[in-house]
Amino acid sequence: MNTDRKRDRPLLARIPVWSLCAAFLFGLSTPFSKPLTALVPPVWLATLFYGGSLFGILPGLIPRMGLLPESRKEFWLAGETTPKEKSALFASIVLGGVLAPLALIKGLTNYPASRGSLLMNAESLFTVLIATLLFGEKINRWMLAGVVLVSTGCGVLSFTETKNSYQGSEFFFLAAFLWALDTNILRALSRLNPLVVTLWKGAGSTLLLFPLAMRSGPFSGSPETILESLLVGAIGYGFSLVVFLRSIRTIGVVRTGAWFGFSPFIGAALSLLFLGEPVSMTFVLSAGLLFLAVSILHKGENQREKPTLIPSENPSVDSFQ
């Protein structure tokens, strides 16, 4: 009976729109970040990205998004915000807002963006493993098969590209691991308003990165470079996080992470299109293997029991679900 009703729903109603949008927005950031790594030092670039992310919350002010806070107190984390939530937010800022982007930018400095994007599929692997080992999420045989295939695809791509004199794959694995930790930490923040989380994460990351950037040396980029960096941050690190958190509130952290795993393919495709990076047979085979792996992970998620979601205290959000 429930299956029949699910099949009767329109196709668009069954598509996890929020998680796919988050994947697309974040996937855009990698190919557009690559040229900037030659113009801006890594710490300064990360600072501009998260400074720009503050502008990414503006689309979230549209009432239809269902993300508007009920009161101004929510913006200041006043009221019912628990110490655990504040600690989780700080950890998310450090891991996902400072360390992970620094690792990604460092990797992009000397490594092809298309290959680096595919290596970021390791985030799906790490997200599932962390959710299973640390947070007790159940894993089925399909998800286990997907984990094995992701490991194989990333391993083959990393090994062969290292032989081709491309250095820096370890930074992508580090970034993937840090963002996987961040993804699971964000489960503790799903009760909070996504706009508030994005604001604090962007501001906190910028405040932590700015002193590091000042110590790394003076900034010498042009106004155009600054604007481009802020735009990448607004779209790829700001609005994508709003949409990502909205997805977690709707379908849970692991399913969101599984769908978000398609973002590396978007980044890889755009890198090939806009940057003109070469395509090898190993790249094609690894991309196909990783796509199969992510698809299998998604199939495993469909066979899992629906995760218990933390209810929203914002009526507009609940009604929009």
ZIKANOR-V750339 format. One record per pair of residues at least 4 apart in sequence whose ideal C-beta (glycine too) atoms are under 6 Angstrom apart, sorted by the first residue. I is the first residue (numbers start at 0). J is the second residue. D is the distance in whole Angstrom. If there is no record, write none. Layout:
i->I j->J d->D
i->I j->J d->D
This chain:
i->8 j->12 d->4
i->8 j->13 d->6
i->15 j->19 d->6
i->15 j->250 d->6
i->15 j->258 d->5
i->17 j->242 d->5
i->17 j->245 d->5
i->17 j->246 d->4
i->17 j->249 d->6
i->18 j->246 d->4
i->18 j->255 d->5
i->18 j->258 d->4
i->18 j->259 d->6
i->19 j->258 d->6
i->20 j->242 d->5
i->21 j->239 d->5
i->21 j->242 d->4
i->21 j->243 d->4
i->21 j->246 d->6
i->21 j->259 d->6
i->22 j->26 d->6
i->22 j->259 d->5
i->22 j->261 d->5
i->22 j->262 d->4
i->23 j->265 d->6
i->24 j->234 d->6
i->24 j->238 d->6
i->24 j->239 d->4
i->25 j->235 d->5
i->25 j->239 d->5
i->25 j->262 d->5
i->26 j->262 d->4
i->26 j->265 d->3
i->26 j->266 d->4
i->27 j->235 d->6
i->28 j->32 d->6
i->28 j->231 d->5
i->28 j->235 d->3
i->29 j->112 d->5
i->29 j->116 d->5
i->29 j->266 d->4
i->30 j->112 d->5
i->30 j->269 d->4
i->30 j->270 d->4
i->30 j->273 d->5
i->30 j->274 d->6
i->31 j->231 d->5
i->32 j->107 d->6
i->32 j->231 d->6
i->33 j->107 d->5
i->33 j->112 d->4
i->35 j->39 d->5
i->35 j->44 d->6
i->35 j->228 d->6
i->36 j->104 d->6
i->36 j->107 d->5
i->36 j->108 d->5
i->38 j->220 d->6
i->38 j->224 d->5
i->39 j->43 d->5
i->39 j->44 d->4
i->39 j->220 d->5
i->40 j->215 d->6
i->41 j->104 d->4
i->41 j->105 d->5
i->42 j->211 d->5
i->42 j->212 d->4
i->42 j->215 d->5
i->43 j->212 d->5
i->43 j->218 d->5
i->44 j->104 d->5
i->45 j->100 d->4
i->45 j->101 d->5
i->45 j->104 d->6
i->45 j->208 d->5
i->46 j->208 d->4
i->46 j->209 d->5
i->46 j->212 d->5
i->47 j->228 d->4
i->47 j->229 d->6
i->48 j->232 d->4
i->48 j->236 d->5
i->49 j->96 d->6
i->49 j->201 d->5
i->49 j->204 d->4
i->49 j->205 d->5
i->49 j->232 d->6
i->50 j->205 d->5
i->51 j->229 d->3
i->51 j->232 d->3
i->51 j->233 d->4
i->52 j->201 d->4
i->52 j->232 d->5
i->52 j->236 d->4
i->52 j->237 d->3
i->53 j->201 d->4
i->54 j->233 d->4
i->55 j->233 d->4
i->55 j->237 d->2
i->55 j->238 d->4
i->56 j->194 d->5
i->56 j->197 d->5
i->56 j->198 d->6
i->58 j->238 d->6
i->59 j->64 d->5
i->59 j->66 d->5
i->59 j->194 d->5
i->59 j->241 d->5
i->65 j->315 d->5
i->65 j->316 d->4
i->65 j->319 d->4
i->66 j->193 d->5
i->66 j->194 d->5
i->68 j->73 d->4
i->68 j->192 d->5
i->69 j->313 d->6
i->72 j->77 d->4
i->72 j->78 d->5
i->73 j->192 d->5
i->73 j->195 d->5
i->74 j->195 d->6
i->76 j->80 d->4
i->80 j->84 d->5
i->84 j->187 d->6
i->87 j->184 d->5
i->87 j->187 d->4
i->87 j->188 d->6
i->88 j->199 d->6
i->90 j->94 d->6
i->90 j->184 d->5
i->91 j->95 d->5
i->91 j->181 d->5
i->91 j->184 d->5
i->92 j->96 d->4
i->92 j->200 d->5
i->92 j->203 d->4
i->92 j->204 d->5
i->93 j->97 d->5
i->94 j->98 d->6
i->94 j->177 d->5
i->94 j->180 d->5
i->94 j->181 d->5
i->95 j->99 d->5
i->95 j->178 d->6
i->95 j->181 d->3
i->96 j->200 d->5
i->96 j->204 d->3
i->97 j->204 d->6
i->97 j->207 d->5
i->97 j->208 d->6
i->98 j->177 d->5
i->99 j->174 d->5
i->99 j->177 d->4
i->99 j->178 d->5
i->102 j->170 d->5
i->102 j->173 d->4
i->102 j->174 d->4
i->103 j->174 d->4
i->105 j->170 d->5
i->106 j->110 d->5
i->106 j->115 d->5
i->106 j->167 d->5
i->106 j->170 d->3
i->106 j->171 d->5
i->107 j->115 d->6
i->109 j->166 d->6
i->109 j->167 d->5
i->110 j->115 d->5
i->110 j->165 d->5
i->110 j->167 d->4
i->111 j->276 d->5
i->112 j->270 d->4
i->112 j->274 d->6
i->113 j->267 d->5
i->113 j->270 d->4
i->113 j->271 d->5
i->113 j->276 d->5
i->114 j->160 d->5
i->115 j->171 d->5
i->116 j->263 d->5
i->116 j->266 d->3
i->116 j->267 d->4
i->117 j->156 d->6
i->117 j->263 d->5
i->117 j->267 d->5
i->117 j->286 d->6
i->117 j->289 d->6
i->118 j->153 d->6
i->118 j->168 d->6
i->118 j->171 d->4
i->119 j->171 d->6
i->119 j->175 d->5
i->119 j->263 d->4
i->120 j->149 d->6
i->120 j->263 d->5
i->120 j->289 d->5
i->121 j->153 d->5
i->121 j->172 d->5
i->121 j->175 d->4
i->122 j->126 d->6
i->122 j->175 d->4
i->122 j->178 d->5
i->122 j->179 d->5
i->123 j->149 d->6
i->123 j->260 d->4
i->123 j->296 d->6
i->124 j->146 d->6
i->124 j->149 d->4
i->125 j->129 d->6
i->125 j->175 d->6
i->125 j->176 d->5
i->125 j->179 d->3
i->126 j->179 d->4
i->126 j->182 d->5
i->126 j->256 d->4
i->127 j->146 d->6
i->128 j->132 d->6
i->129 j->133 d->5
i->129 j->179 d->6
i->129 j->183 d->5
i->130 j->134 d->5
i->130 j->136 d->4
i->130 j->183 d->6
i->130 j->253 d->5
i->131 j->136 d->5
i->131 j->138 d->5
i->136 j->253 d->5
i->138 j->142 d->5
i->138 j->143 d->6
i->139 j->299 d->5
i->139 j->302 d->6
i->141 j->295 d->6
i->141 j->298 d->5
i->141 j->299 d->3
i->142 j->296 d->6
i->142 j->299 d->3
i->144 j->295 d->5
i->145 j->292 d->5
i->145 j->295 d->4
i->145 j->296 d->3
i->148 j->292 d->3
i->149 j->292 d->4
i->152 j->285 d->5
i->152 j->288 d->4
i->152 j->289 d->4
i->152 j->292 d->6
i->153 j->157 d->6
i->155 j->285 d->5
i->156 j->160 d->6
i->156 j->285 d->4
i->157 j->168 d->4
i->159 j->281 d->5
i->160 j->165 d->4
i->182 j->256 d->5
i->186 j->252 d->5
i->188 j->196 d->5
i->189 j->247 d->5
i->189 j->248 d->5
i->189 j->309 d->5
i->190 j->309 d->5
i->191 j->195 d->6
i->191 j->196 d->5
i->193 j->241 d->5
i->193 j->244 d->4
i->193 j->245 d->5
i->196 j->200 d->6
i->196 j->244 d->6
i->197 j->240 d->5
i->197 j->241 d->5
i->199 j->203 d->6
i->204 j->208 d->6
i->205 j->209 d->6
i->208 j->212 d->6
i->220 j->224 d->4
i->220 j->225 d->6
i->231 j->235 d->5
i->232 j->236 d->5
i->233 j->237 d->5
i->234 j->238 d->6
i->235 j->239 d->6
i->239 j->243 d->6
i->246 j->255 d->4
i->247 j->252 d->5
i->247 j->255 d->5
i->248 j->311 d->6
i->249 j->320 d->6
i->250 j->254 d->4
i->250 j->255 d->6
i->251 j->306 d->4
i->251 j->308 d->6
i->254 j->300 d->5
i->255 j->259 d->6
i->257 j->296 d->5
i->257 j->297 d->5
i->257 j->300 d->5
i->260 j->293 d->4
i->269 j->273 d->6
i->270 j->274 d->5
i->270 j->276 d->6
i->271 j->276 d->6
i->278 j->282 d->6
i->281 j->285 d->6
i->311 j->316 d->4
i->311 j->317 d->5
